[in-house]
Amino acid sequence: MSATVNEQKFTFQPLEKKFFVYEKQGTRELFTKWGMQWMQLKTFYYNQHMKTYQKDDFVKDFFTDPQVNAHVQVVSYGHQCPLGLADQITKTTAEPIPATILSMEFFDRLTTAGIVRQSGSIVKCYDEMYGDIIISDEMRKMLLLDESDNYEMYSEQDRSEFLFRIFKHICLGGRVCQYEDDLPPYLDTTKLLYKDLVSVVKDTKTNELSISSAVFKVQAWVGDHLAFPSTSEHEQTFCYLIVDPIKRHVTLWNHFWDH
């Protein structure tokens, strides 16, 4: 269902928001080490509540908004510049992504399965290629290869979860990536980023916690050509919009493999 002609267009204003993942000492250096120095986090305030059926209009309005186009960056020849496609975007897509996991115990099975030793070190394997990504340990094998002995330790539902996606993106990094030998830097960074991106609320009657944010994996097109997050698709080229319906904030998180 699309918005009616009487419904107001969504508009967006940039916000100065501190991201705790960047406040922790050494994290920026880790993103550079992992080849994710062009990773982008931007938060905007939007003007009206979004109903579930409006997600497609919301994303289309986001990518055609002048403020978004002025503040969201793209990378070209090693330099960042404004998106600048407000008048050219013809189509957007928004895939809902589940975000229900509340505990980092979700990753304990990495140790119980023997992918990670009790010391925290990641078990190595012979190098092999997955497209242009080098697999040099059992963890990346589990993340990428469905024929891996450990692939099924996380179900397809588990793998669709936003927390798993964050962990996977961080572990795989960018084109020029210096991998970690130990798990803790990946887990610590995943936890910080997840806390930055999703909002948690408590039910006043049951005291149970739940995630109130809506997460969408998005793309924007100019004519028949993919334009954002890049002109070509890759496992590590992605863009998510995370919507906080209570504060009416939307945060963009994206990364380009190409650069």
Stockholm file with secondary structure:
# STOCKHOLM 1.0

chainA/1-259         MSATVNEQKFTFQPLEKKFFVYEKQGTRELFTKWGMQWMQLKTFYYNQHMKTYQKDDFVKDFFTDPQVNAHVQVVSYGHQCPLGLADQITKTTAEPIPATILSMEFFDRLTTAGIVRQSGSIVKCYDEMYGDIIISDEMRKMLLLDESDNYEMYSEQDRSEFLFRIFKHICLGGRVCQYEDDLPPYLDTTKLLYKDLVSVVKDTKTNELSISSAVFKVQAWVGDHLAFPSTSEHEQTFCYLIVDPIKRHVTLWNHFWDH
#=GR chainA/1-259 SS CCCCTTSCCCCEEEECCCCHHHHSTTHHHHHHHTTCTTCEEEEEEESSCCCGGGHHHHHHHHHHCHHHHHHSEEEETTEEEECCCTTTCCEEEEEEECCCCCCGGGGTHHHHTTSBCTTSBBCEEEEEEETTEEEEEHHHHHHHCTTSTTGGGSCHHHHHSHHHHHHHHHHHCCSSCCCCSBSHHHHHHHHHHHHHHCCEEECTTTCCEEECCEEEEEEEEETTEEEESCSSCCTTCEEEEEEETTTTEEEEEEECSCC
#=GC SS_cons         CCCCTTSCCCCEEEECCCCHHHHSTTHHHHHHHTTCTTCEEEEEEESSCCCGGGHHHHHHHHHHCHHHHHHSEEEETTEEEECCCTTTCCEEEEEEECCCCCCGGGGTHHHHTTSBCTTSBBCEEEEEEETTEEEEEHHHHHHHCTTSTTGGGSCHHHHHSHHHHHHHHHHHCCSSCCCCSBSHHHHHHHHHHHHHHCCEEECTTTCCEEECCEEEEEEEEETTEEEESCSSCCTTCEEEEEEETTTTEEEEEEECSCC
//
